[in-house]
Amino acid sequence: MGKETFEGSLASLRPRGMLVSYGNASGPVPPFAPLLLAQRGSLFFTRPTLAHYTQTRAELDARCGDLFAWIARGALKVRIGATFPLTAAAEAHRALESRATTGKVLLLP
């Protein structure tokens, strides 16, 4: 994510494709001229943050409703990669920090 995958991600897009950047695990995306997006097929690039999509309680409720409806219909598959008892929260954090996990990590009461 980020610096190491930016060029390859842009190259994988079709005309009018959209690149959504969610993180900077390998460093920030390097500076680039917007003209590059036009030259590669009128591409779109965005760096969203959750706070801008859930600014009001009504917006948060609507987005959560959509999310759980997709899961219930099977349109969205959620991969649970690990579960930990709540008493092992420190162990769960170590697993996340060491990148030893994939999918969602749940803490169970």
RONU-960877 format. One line per field, with one value per atom (N, C-alpha, C): residue in three letters; x negated, y negated, z negated; chain; residue number from 1. Coordinates in nm, 4 decimals. Layout:
res	[Ala|...]
xx	[X|...]
yy	[Y|...]
zz	[Z|...]
chain	[A|...]
n	[NUM|...]
***
This chain:
res	[Met|Met|Met|Gly|Gly|Gly|Lys|Lys|Lys|Glu|Glu|Glu|Thr|Thr|Thr|Phe|Phe|Phe|Glu|Glu|Glu|Gly|Gly|Gly|Ser|Ser|Ser|Leu|Leu|Leu|Ala|Ala|Ala|Ser|Ser|Ser|Leu|Leu|Leu|Arg|Arg|Arg|Pro|Pro|Pro|Arg|Arg|Arg|Gly|Gly|Gly|Met|Met|Met|Leu|Leu|Leu|Val|Val|Val|Ser|Ser|Ser|Tyr|Tyr|Tyr|Gly|Gly|Gly|Asn|Asn|Asn|Ala|Ala|Ala|Ser|Ser|Ser|Gly|Gly|Gly|Pro|Pro|Pro|Val|Val|Val|Pro|Pro|Pro|Pro|Pro|Pro|Phe|Phe|Phe|Ala|Ala|Ala|Pro|Pro|Pro|Leu|Leu|Leu|Leu|Leu|Leu|Leu|Leu|Leu|Ala|Ala|Ala|Gln|Gln|Gln|Arg|Arg|Arg|Gly|Gly|Gly|Ser|Ser|Ser|Leu|Leu|Leu|Phe|Phe|Phe|Phe|Phe|Phe|Thr|Thr|Thr|Arg|Arg|Arg|Pro|Pro|Pro|Thr|Thr|Thr|Leu|Leu|Leu|Ala|Ala|Ala|His|His|His|Tyr|Tyr|Tyr|Thr|Thr|Thr|Gln|Gln|Gln|Thr|Thr|Thr|Arg|Arg|Arg|Ala|Ala|Ala|Glu|Glu|Glu|Leu|Leu|Leu|Asp|Asp|Asp|Ala|Ala|Ala|Arg|Arg|Arg|Cys|Cys|Cys|Gly|Gly|Gly|Asp|Asp|Asp|Leu|Leu|Leu|Phe|Phe|Phe|Ala|Ala|Ala|Trp|Trp|Trp|Ile|Ile|Ile|Ala|Ala|Ala|Arg|Arg|Arg|Gly|Gly|Gly|Ala|Ala|Ala|Leu|Leu|Leu|Lys|Lys|Lys|Val|Val|Val|Arg|Arg|Arg|Ile|Ile|Ile|Gly|Gly|Gly|Ala|Ala|Ala|Thr|Thr|Thr|Phe|Phe|Phe|Pro|Pro|Pro|Leu|Leu|Leu|Thr|Thr|Thr|Ala|Ala|Ala|Ala|Ala|Ala|Ala|Ala|Ala|Glu|Glu|Glu|Ala|Ala|Ala|His|His|His|Arg|Arg|Arg|Ala|Ala|Ala|Leu|Leu|Leu|Glu|Glu|Glu|Ser|Ser|Ser|Arg|Arg|Arg|Ala|Ala|Ala|Thr|Thr|Thr|Thr|Thr|Thr|Gly|Gly|Gly|Lys|Lys|Lys|Val|Val|Val|Leu|Leu|Leu|Leu|Leu|Leu|Leu|Leu|Leu|Pro|Pro|Pro]
xx	[-0.0831|0.0000|-0.0874|-0.0466|-0.1194|-0.2272|-0.3430|-0.4558|-0.4896|-0.5021|-0.5479|-0.4461|-0.3185|-0.2159|-0.1500|-0.1837|-0.1149|-0.1250|-0.2451|-0.2627|-0.1926|-0.2092|-0.1445|0.0067|0.0572|0.2018|0.2557|0.1875|0.2297|0.2261|0.1206|0.1054|0.2133|0.2739|0.3743|0.5136|0.5309|0.6635|0.6970|0.8238|0.8760|0.9081|0.9336|0.9745|1.0943|1.0902|1.1893|1.1917|1.0881|1.0789|1.0485|1.0730|1.0503|0.9533|0.8527|0.7579|0.7933|0.8250|0.8606|0.7452|0.6814|0.5671|0.6143|0.5920|0.6368|0.5245|0.4009|0.2961|0.1602|0.0642|-0.0733|-0.1714|-0.1391|-0.2239|-0.3670|-0.3844|-0.5199|-0.5697|-0.4993|-0.5355|-0.4288|-0.4313|-0.3297|-0.3458|-0.2334|-0.2352|-0.3241|-0.4120|-0.4991|-0.4187|-0.4678|-0.3999|-0.3899|-0.2777|-0.2615|-0.1780|-0.1968|-0.1215|0.0160|0.1220|0.2554|0.2651|0.1792|0.1780|0.1571|0.0844|0.0608|0.1929|0.2916|0.4215|0.4909|0.4799|0.5389|0.4671|0.3357|0.2568|0.2829|0.3180|0.3402|0.4866|0.5708|0.7089|0.8144|0.7934|0.8904|0.9197|0.8129|0.8242|0.8650|0.9165|0.9544|0.8684|0.8319|0.7524|0.8160|0.8358|0.8935|0.8291|0.8330|0.7791|0.8844|0.9876|1.0971|1.0618|1.1357|1.1284|1.2712|1.2875|1.4199|1.4928|1.4215|1.4852|1.5638|1.5185|1.5880|1.7123|1.7279|1.8433|1.9439|1.9131|2.0024|2.0053|2.0316|2.0253|2.1448|2.2568|2.3740|2.4173|2.4964|2.5466|2.6320|2.7107|2.7961|2.7112|2.6021|2.5125|2.4480|2.4029|2.3431|2.4439|2.5660|2.6694|2.7006|2.7107|2.7409|2.6294|2.5047|2.3920|2.3820|2.4052|2.4040|2.5168|2.6336|2.7469|2.7139|2.6521|2.6107|2.5116|2.4128|2.3091|2.3686|2.4518|2.5073|2.6081|2.6754|2.7647|2.6838|2.5699|2.4848|2.4345|2.3944|2.3471|2.4601|2.5786|2.6932|2.7316|2.7214|2.7533|2.6431|2.5268|2.4143|2.3395|2.3738|2.3061|2.1677|2.1452|2.0160|1.9736|1.8603|1.8068|1.7050|1.7216|1.6293|1.5439|1.4145|1.3232|1.2709|1.3028|1.2537|1.1271|1.0149|0.8859|0.8427|0.8923|0.8517|0.9506|0.9661|1.0452|0.9610|0.9799|0.9090|1.0103|0.9963|1.0794|1.0391|1.1328|1.1046|0.9869|0.9713|0.8594|0.7246|0.7243|0.5999|0.5855|0.6438|0.6379|0.4945|0.4052|0.2648|0.2036|0.2361|0.1852|0.2407|0.3676|0.4289|0.3589|0.3281|0.2581|0.1177|0.0504|-0.0835|-0.0736|0.0272|0.0460|0.0707|0.1541|0.1797|0.0536|-0.0168|-0.1367|-0.2467|-0.2529|-0.3578|-0.3161|-0.1960|-0.1419|-0.1251|-0.0951|-0.0757|0.0696|0.1536|0.2959|0.3392|0.4469|0.5173|0.6654|0.7417|0.8841|0.9091|1.0298|1.0692|1.0188|0.9870|0.9468|1.0521|1.1125|1.2197|1.1743|1.2185|1.2037|1.3393|1.3448|1.4708|1.4821|1.5991|1.6159|1.6141]
yy	[0.1176|0.0000|-0.1238|-0.2203|-0.3459|-0.3503|-0.3925|-0.4196|-0.3018|-0.1829|-0.0674|-0.0180|-0.0420|0.0129|-0.0916|-0.2169|-0.3240|-0.3077|-0.2974|-0.2880|-0.1653|-0.0506|0.0717|0.0624|-0.0014|-0.0181|-0.1074|-0.2173|-0.3032|-0.2276|-0.1506|-0.0769|0.0300|0.0749|0.1810|0.1287|-0.0020|-0.0591|-0.0720|-0.0541|-0.0828|-0.2320|-0.2845|-0.4244|-0.4520|-0.5667|-0.6136|-0.5293|-0.4494|-0.3715|-0.4587|-0.4053|-0.4810|-0.4067|-0.4772|-0.4248|-0.4851|-0.3984|-0.4417|-0.4027|-0.5002|-0.4774|-0.4771|-0.3641|-0.3516|-0.3596|-0.3508|-0.3490|-0.3812|-0.3856|-0.4200|-0.3209|-0.1925|-0.0935|-0.0980|-0.1265|-0.1314|-0.2741|-0.3680|-0.5088|-0.5823|-0.7142|-0.7915|-0.7802|-0.7958|-0.7990|-0.9144|-0.8926|-1.0023|-1.1132|-1.2349|-1.3438|-1.3102|-1.3483|-1.3258|-1.4387|-1.4625|-1.5672|-1.5132|-1.5885|-1.5441|-1.5076|-1.5661|-1.5328|-1.3833|-1.3177|-1.1735|-1.0974|-1.1396|-1.0730|-1.0845|-1.2009|-1.2209|-1.1359|-1.1336|-1.0590|-0.9084|-0.8592|-0.7149|-0.6753|-0.7682|-0.7304|-0.7993|-0.9245|-0.9996|-0.9260|-0.8899|-0.8145|-0.9045|-0.8418|-0.9109|-0.8573|-0.9454|-0.9072|-0.9716|-0.8937|-0.9487|-0.8865|-0.9602|-0.9137|-0.9434|-0.8563|-0.8840|-0.8563|-0.9205|-0.8892|-0.8712|-0.7794|-0.7455|-0.8673|-0.9561|-1.0718|-1.1583|-1.1665|-1.2483|-1.1809|-1.0512|-0.9768|-0.9465|-0.9862|-0.9623|-1.0872|-1.2011|-1.3270|-1.3491|-1.2846|-1.2985|-1.1603|-1.1562|-1.0278|-0.9586|-1.0357|-0.9789|-0.9131|-0.9782|-0.9217|-0.7934|-0.7938|-0.6737|-0.5599|-0.5869|-0.4839|-0.4279|-0.5155|-0.4700|-0.3822|-0.4228|-0.3435|-0.2090|-0.2085|-0.0819|0.0084|-0.0508|0.0271|0.0923|0.0159|0.0709|0.1852|0.1634|0.2634|0.3950|0.3887|0.5117|0.5766|0.4987|0.5557|0.6331|0.5787|0.6498|0.7811|0.7786|0.9008|1.0027|0.9597|1.0500|1.1131|1.0375|1.0891|1.1759|1.1739|1.2482|1.1717|1.0441|0.9623|0.9189|0.9239|0.8883|0.9999|1.0586|1.1658|1.1062|1.1338|1.0852|1.2033|1.1918|1.2996|1.2719|1.3616|1.3490|1.4331|1.3653|1.4332|1.4850|1.4237|1.4663|1.4138|1.4888|1.4432|1.4584|1.3663|1.3676|1.3374|1.3996|1.3551|1.2133|1.1397|1.0016|0.9943|1.0966|1.0986|1.1093|1.1456|1.1566|1.0406|0.9262|0.8103|0.7707|0.7780|0.7424|0.8361|0.9645|1.0619|1.0324|0.9954|0.9606|0.8394|0.7402|0.6209|0.6564|0.7439|0.7861|0.8572|0.9409|1.0115|0.9119|0.8116|0.7088|0.6296|0.5871|0.5050|0.5800|0.7103|0.7887|0.8340|0.7945|0.8313|0.9823|1.0490|1.1942|1.2323|1.1345|1.1614|1.1289|1.1921|1.1559|1.1538|1.0797|1.0717|0.9907|1.0052|0.9325|1.0056|0.9303|0.9843|0.9415|1.0392|1.0105|1.0359|0.9472|0.9688|1.0122|1.1287|1.1837|1.1682|1.1225|1.1049|1.2390]
zz	[0.0000|0.0000|0.0000|0.0736|0.0741|0.1800|0.1375|0.2269|0.3192|0.2640|0.3424|0.4437|0.4213|0.5110|0.6007|0.5836|0.6559|0.8071|0.8597|1.0061|1.0633|0.9990|1.0465|1.0403|0.9362|0.9240|1.0349|1.0636|1.1750|1.3075|1.3273|1.4534|1.4704|1.3624|1.3722|1.4094|1.4122|1.4362|1.5842|1.6143|1.7480|1.7554|1.8751|1.8849|1.7934|1.7282|1.6321|1.5044|1.4820|1.3592|1.2391|1.1207|0.9980|0.9078|0.8613|0.7638|0.6287|0.5334|0.3988|0.3076|0.2502|0.1621|0.0175|-0.0528|-0.1909|-0.2923|-0.2489|-0.3496|-0.2928|-0.3824|-0.3469|-0.4090|-0.4066|-0.4731|-0.4208|-0.2924|-0.2358|-0.2181|-0.2764|-0.2635|-0.1851|-0.1887|-0.1177|0.0342|0.1022|0.2488|0.2907|0.3891|0.4320|0.5000|0.4944|0.5653|0.7141|0.7745|0.9184|0.9764|1.1047|1.1738|1.2119|1.1898|1.2290|1.3775|1.4609|1.6028|1.6247|1.5347|1.5451|1.5498|1.4715|1.4700|1.6055|1.6687|1.8016|1.9056|1.8999|1.9983|1.9913|1.8742|1.8572|1.8756|1.9205|1.9511|1.8672|1.8328|1.7516|1.6208|1.5509|1.4263|1.3106|1.2062|1.0835|0.9701|0.8781|0.7612|0.6383|0.5344|0.4123|0.2896|0.1803|0.0520|-0.0546|-0.0649|-0.1572|-0.3029|-0.3906|-0.5329|-0.5833|-0.6759|-0.7273|-0.7830|-0.8483|-0.9124|-0.8131|-0.6889|-0.5898|-0.5347|-0.5579|-0.5082|-0.6192|-0.7401|-0.8538|-0.9421|-0.8827|-0.9570|-1.0488|-1.0211|-1.1066|-1.1544|-1.2589|-1.3095|-1.2035|-1.1298|-1.0250|-0.9158|-0.8786|-0.7770|-0.8272|-0.9519|-1.0113|-1.0150|-1.0588|-1.0652|-0.9266|-0.8268|-0.6900|-0.6354|-0.6569|-0.6064|-0.6783|-0.8081|-0.8827|-0.8349|-0.8106|-0.7589|-0.6258|-0.5362|-0.4066|-0.4259|-0.5095|-0.5330|-0.5816|-0.6853|-0.7405|-0.6458|-0.5633|-0.4619|-0.3577|-0.3155|-0.2187|-0.2775|-0.4037|-0.4688|-0.4769|-0.5187|-0.5320|-0.3990|-0.2880|-0.1541|-0.0962|-0.1571|-0.1018|0.0060|0.0243|0.1249|0.0777|-0.0517|-0.1092|-0.2031|-0.1766|-0.2604|-0.3567|-0.4838|-0.5860|-0.6308|-0.6098|-0.6481|-0.7885|-0.8802|-1.0168|-1.0254|-1.0423|-1.0413|-1.1764|-1.2832|-1.4181|-1.5195|-1.6259|-1.7398|-1.8655|-1.9568|-2.0842|-2.1937|-2.3106|-2.4219|-2.4609|-2.5131|-2.5529|-2.6491|-2.7296|-2.8247|-2.7552|-2.6264|-2.5496|-2.4510|-2.4837|-2.3940|-2.3620|-2.4595|-2.4343|-2.3310|-2.3396|-2.2419|-2.1026|-2.0957|-1.9672|-1.9059|-1.9881|-1.9385|-1.8893|-1.9605|-1.9147|-1.7801|-1.7631|-1.6352|-1.5220|-1.5484|-1.4465|-1.4144|-1.5183|-1.4991|-1.4251|-1.4438|-1.3780|-1.2378|-1.1971|-1.0654|-1.0516|-1.1609|-1.1604|-1.1333|-1.1025|-1.0835|-0.9409|-0.9009|-0.7771|-0.8103|-0.7365|-0.7649|-0.8922|-0.9414|-1.0623|-1.1864|-1.2877|-1.4172|-1.5186|-1.5841|-1.6788|-1.8216|-1.9097|-2.0549|-2.1066|-2.1719|-2.2201|-2.3717|-2.4198|-2.5646|-2.6368]
chain	[A|A|A|A|A|A|A|A|A|A|A|A|A|A|A|A|A|A|A|A|A|A|A|A|A|A|A|A|A|A|A|A|A|A|A|A|A|A|A|A|A|A|A|A|A|A|A|A|A|A|A|A|A|A|A|A|A|A|A|A|A|A|A|A|A|A|A|A|A|A|A|A|A|A|A|A|A|A|A|A|A|A|A|A|A|A|A|A|A|A|A|A|A|A|A|A|A|A|A|A|A|A|A|A|A|A|A|A|A|A|A|A|A|A|A|A|A|A|A|A|A|A|A|A|A|A|A|A|A|A|A|A|A|A|A|A|A|A|A|A|A|A|A|A|A|A|A|A|A|A|A|A|A|A|A|A|A|A|A|A|A|A|A|A|A|A|A|A|A|A|A|A|A|A|A|A|A|A|A|A|A|A|A|A|A|A|A|A|A|A|A|A|A|A|A|A|A|A|A|A|A|A|A|A|A|A|A|A|A|A|A|A|A|A|A|A|A|A|A|A|A|A|A|A|A|A|A|A|A|A|A|A|A|A|A|A|A|A|A|A|A|A|A|A|A|A|A|A|A|A|A|A|A|A|A|A|A|A|A|A|A|A|A|A|A|A|A|A|A|A|A|A|A|A|A|A|A|A|A|A|A|A|A|A|A|A|A|A|A|A|A|A|A|A|A|A|A|A|A|A|A|A|A|A|A|A|A|A|A|A|A|A|A|A|A|A|A|A|A|A|A|A|A|A|A|A|A]
n	[1|1|1|2|2|2|3|3|3|4|4|4|5|5|5|6|6|6|7|7|7|8|8|8|9|9|9|10|10|10|11|11|11|12|12|12|13|13|13|14|14|14|15|15|15|16|16|16|17|17|17|18|18|18|19|19|19|20|20|20|21|21|21|22|22|22|23|23|23|24|24|24|25|25|25|26|26|26|27|27|27|28|28|28|29|29|29|30|30|30|31|31|31|32|32|32|33|33|33|34|34|34|35|35|35|36|36|36|37|37|37|38|38|38|39|39|39|40|40|40|41|41|41|42|42|42|43|43|43|44|44|44|45|45|45|46|46|46|47|47|47|48|48|48|49|49|49|50|50|50|51|51|51|52|52|52|53|53|53|54|54|54|55|55|55|56|56|56|57|57|57|58|58|58|59|59|59|60|60|60|61|61|61|62|62|62|63|63|63|64|64|64|65|65|65|66|66|66|67|67|67|68|68|68|69|69|69|70|70|70|71|71|71|72|72|72|73|73|73|74|74|74|75|75|75|76|76|76|77|77|77|78|78|78|79|79|79|80|80|80|81|81|81|82|82|82|83|83|83|84|84|84|85|85|85|86|86|86|87|87|87|88|88|88|89|89|89|90|90|90|91|91|91|92|92|92|93|93|93|94|94|94|95|95|95|96|96|96|97|97|97|98|98|98|99|99|99|100|100|100|101|101|101|102|102|102|103|103|103|104|104|104|105|105|105|106|106|106|107|107|107|108|108|108|109|109|109]
***
